[in-house]
Amino acid sequence: MDAANRDGRESVSVNRHSSAERRRSGPEWLGFLRAFLRAPSTVGAVLPSSAHLARMMLAGHDLQRARVVVELGPGTGAFTRFIEQAAHPEAVILALEVDASAVAWLRERHPRVQIEHDSAERIRAQLRSRGLDRADAILSGIPWAAMPAALQERIMGEVRAAMAPSAWFSTFTYLHSPRTARGAAYAALLARSFARVERSPMVWRNFPPAFVYRCATSA
Ligand SMILES: C[S@@+](CC[C@H](N)C(=O)[O-])C[C@H]1O[C@@H](n2cnc3c(N)ncnc32)[C@H](O)[C@@H]1O
């Protein structure tokens, strides 16, 4: 899907920018806003998620037990740094992101994370190219409630197929989403796809307020 991924094993290139270059690239939220203006339905939010929402994405799970962790749609890395901190030192952390400038930003800041310019539809291909079979944990930042139902189904099929039997999946949605047609379709898709789906408390300290669906394949 992406020239950089033709052999599926692009190595993580760490390109450290000078502080002057970093200042020119602007704050995180500005890059995020630019990405939103370029592709509103792909980005699905005007601001990065808060640290409060990031912590809620990880709450209730022991990431230390996971050896293969996948993040979908890391954007500017709002969840990535928390995943990095919580993960086992030997865990493989793979992140798939379709926005090329976000990929460059993330590679500079998260050298430990294997960041691929690729779609969430290709989790297994990316795992296979590393000799890995399934993921133990998948955390999603992609804007499901802004996506058409067919794409939701396709990516969810991939998520389920990429999960090890005891794996878990965390995904967030905004306060208002379940009242929208696509948000309701997403909630129904989760209920069909997983044996267990729990809703976290609302995270008010996020814009917009959001909550997390914690999902598992066994009850
Ligand atoms: C709402 S932003 C979330 C970014 C970050 N996780 C956060 O919570 O602040 C959604 C991100 O998902 C990415 N994205 C959208 N569709 C994707 C797909 N099919 N595969 C991978 N990334 C995708 C977008 O480019 C964007 O960076």
The ligand as a Tripos MOL2 file, in Angstrom:
@<TRIPOS>MOLECULE
LIG
   27    29     1     0     0
SMALL
NO_CHARGES

@<TRIPOS>ATOM
      1 C1         -8.4980   10.9860   15.9670 C.3       1 LIG1
      2 S1         -6.8330   10.7950   15.3670 S.3       1 LIG1
      3 C2         -6.2250   10.0510   16.8630 C.3       1 LIG1
      4 C3         -4.7780   10.2270   17.0730 C.3       1 LIG1
      5 C4         -4.3030    9.8240   18.4850 C.3       1 LIG1
      6 N1         -4.4320    8.3790   18.6860 N.3       1 LIG1
      7 C5         -5.0980   10.5620   19.5520 C.2       1 LIG1
      8 O1         -5.9740    9.9150   20.1590 O.co2     1 LIG1
      9 O2         -4.8470   11.7300   19.7320 O.co2     1 LIG1
     10 C6         -6.9980    9.4480   14.2410 C.3       1 LIG1
     11 C7         -5.6930    8.9640   13.5910 C.3       1 LIG1
     12 O3         -5.9870    7.7480   12.9120 O.3       1 LIG1
     13 C8         -5.3040    7.7390   11.6480 C.3       1 LIG1
     14 N2         -6.0160    6.7880   10.7890 N.ar      1 LIG1
     15 C9         -7.2350    6.9470   10.2160 C.ar      1 LIG1
     16 N3         -7.5710    5.8540    9.5110 N.ar      1 LIG1
     17 C10        -6.5380    4.9700    9.6750 C.ar      1 LIG1
     18 C11        -6.2880    3.6420    9.2030 C.ar      1 LIG1
     19 N4         -7.1610    2.9980    8.4170 N.pl3     1 LIG1
     20 N5         -5.1350    3.0400    9.5630 N.ar      1 LIG1
     21 C12        -4.2330    3.6720   10.3650 C.ar      1 LIG1
     22 N6         -4.3980    4.9280   10.8230 N.ar      1 LIG1
     23 C13        -5.5420    5.5580   10.4860 C.ar      1 LIG1
     24 C14        -5.3840    9.2090   11.2200 C.3       1 LIG1
     25 O4         -4.4200    9.5120   10.2360 O.3       1 LIG1
     26 C15        -5.1480    9.9320   12.5430 C.3       1 LIG1
     27 O5         -3.7830   10.1560   12.7850 O.3       1 LIG1
@<TRIPOS>BOND
     1     1     2 1
     2     2     3 1
     3     2    10 1
     4     3     4 1
     5     4     5 1
     6     5     6 1
     7     5     7 1
     8     7     8 2
     9     7     9 1
    10    10    11 1
    11    11    12 1
    12    11    26 1
    13    12    13 1
    14    13    14 1
    15    13    24 1
    16    14    15 ar
    17    14    23 ar
    18    15    16 ar
    19    16    17 ar
    20    17    18 ar
    21    17    23 ar
    22    18    19 1
    23    18    20 ar
    24    20    21 ar
    25    21    22 ar
    26    22    23 ar
    27    24    25 1
    28    24    26 1
    29    26    27 1
@<TRIPOS>SUBSTRUCTURE
     1 LIG1         1 GROUP 0 **** ****
